[in-house]
């Protein structure tokens, strides 16, 4: 058994060393087929100003924390709803532990919180874990109010 594991790992390691792109050695069934969505993680206040406040399209800002279980449950739901809109809206993720000043600026007292912004202004706010239907209505309302 050890020999088999060693042989497999050695072959895989050799393939990785020979390949500059790990994706080229993975079987096709492991290739990502997830839809491309417009999601980015806010790096700092300047990044927030440039990519959220100055955005040409509406932005849903997801205030979250890495230790928050409801935040983890919300992420795939909101990402799928954003993906449905195909570029009509963007998702910005703000970790409140890394960007406390942004959380304070937007009166974030608990997480998760979603804030809809257009033209640099807050349009709507959704607090707590939500089901996909409620998220879809929230995003649709923001997109349709162009």
Secondary structure, 3 states (H helix, E strand, C coil): CHHHHHHHHHHHHHHHHHCCCHHHHCCHHHCCCCCCCCEEECCCHHHHHHHHHCCCCEEEEEEECCCCHHHHHHHHHHHHHHHHCCCCEEEEEEECCCCHHHHHHCCCCCCCEEEEEECCEEEEEEECCCCHHHHHHHHHHHHHCC
